[in-house]
Amino acid sequence: MSRRVGQTGLMADVDAVIVERVRASFARQGAMSTLGAELAEVAAGHVAITVPVEPRLSQQHGFLHAGVVVAALDSACGYAALTLMPEDAEVLTVELKVNLLAPASGDRIVAEGEVVRPGGTLTVCHGDAYAERGADRTHVATMLATMVRRRAD
């Protein structure tokens, strides 16, 4: 089991089966693989994904493309929701809103997804993305997303 300090300051147990389920699903994602993304942290209601800042993922000014930042945040929020779902469930994004706060440049971005309110059908998540260069960290985007629970095929 993994443990994490949540917003309440309490430690939340994360079953190893849930962690493996998230890791296996993430490994099947072609989009995240194409971006060079890595699953950095899995906890109950929380997931962090890192993406390297590389020229092949840039926009015309040399910053990491906003679409890459949004994709990482979307996946982080979706997997955060999945950590709280039953074994026979999977999630899909049904709505998201992103505010881009600063250009993303540096060594990597860290996209952190957190469940705000879990539900039987809909789960609301919040995500934040940070650009890191050495010890410097800049908040580059924030997201509010809604995930829908569906039965796994």
N, C-alpha and C positions, 0 to 999 in steps of 0.2 A: 504494500500500500504506500501511496505517496501522501504527504500532508502539506497543507498550505494554510497560511493565515488569511482568512477572508475579511470582508469589509467590517464584520462585527468584531474582528480580533480573535475569533475562535478558530481552532484548528479543524479543518475538514478532512475526513478520511476519504481517500479516493481508492476504490477497489482496483487491483491490478488488472482485472478482466476489463474494466472500463478503459483504463489507460491503453491496454493492448488493442481494444476495439477501435479507439480513436486513432492510434498509430497505424493500424492496418488499413483503415479507411483513407487516411492521409496519404499513405504509400500508393494507393490506387489512383490518386488525383493527378492526372496528366498536366493540368494547368500549373499546380504548385511545383511539380517536378521541373517543368519547362522554365519556371521563374527561378529555380535554384533554392526554393523555400525549404526551410527545415522547421520541424515541430520542436519548439524549445521547452515548452512547459505544458503539462496537462494536470489539471486539478478539478475538483468538483465545481462546476460552473465557471471555469476559467481555463483559457488556452492562450498561449503565446506562440507566434510564428515569426521567424526571422527570414528576411530576404536580403541578399547582398545587393549593394548599389553597384551596378555594372553598366558600362556604356551601351551594351546591347538592350538594356531595359530603360534607356533614357528617352526623354522627349527632346525637342529641338534646341532647348537651352542647356542641356546637359544634366538636368535634374532627373531623378527617378520619375517615370511616367505615373501620373495620378491613377491611371487604371491599374497599375501594379499595386499601388498602396491600397486601393479599394478592394482589389481581389484578395489581398492578404487579410485585410480587416474582415471581409465577408466570411472567409474561411475560419478565421479565429472565432468570430461570433457563432458561426454554425457549429463548430466543434465544441465550443463552450456549452451550447444548448444540448448537444448530443451526450455530454457527460452526465446529464441529469435525466436522460430518457431511458425507458425500459429496453431490454435486449432486443425486442422485436421491432424497434422503431429506428427511423432515420429522419433527417431533417432536410428541408429545403428553405431557401430564403424566399419570402413572399413580399418583403418591403424593406427598403433601406434608405437612409438619408445620411449624406456625408458632408461635413464641412472640412475643406482643405485650409489649413491654418498657416502653413509655411512650405516653401519648396523643400523637397526631400533630397538631401545630399549627405554624403558621409560615407561610412564603410558599410552600413547595413541599416535596414529599418526593422523595428520590432513592432509587430501588430498584436495587441492584447485584446482578447474578447472576454467579456464578463456577462453572466446572466443577471439581468435586472429583476425579471419576474418570470419564473417557470410556470408553465400551464399545461393542461391536458392536451390541448390542440396547438395553441400559439405560445411561443416563448419570446419575450422581449430581451434583447441584448444591447449592450453598450460596448463600443470598441474605441481604443485610442492607438494611434501609430506614432512612433518616435523614430527620428533619424539619429543614429549614433555615429560619432567620430571620436574614437578613443574614449575618454571619460565624459565627453560632452554629449548631451542628449537634448534634442529639440522636438517638441510636440508638433507634428506635422498634419495630423488629421484626427477627427473624431467622428464616430458613426453611431447611429441608433438603428437597429435592425429588428425585424420580426421574422422568426423562424416558425415553420409549420411542421408539426409532427406527422409522419406518415408511416405506414407499415412497411417494413423492409421486404424487398422482393425475394 
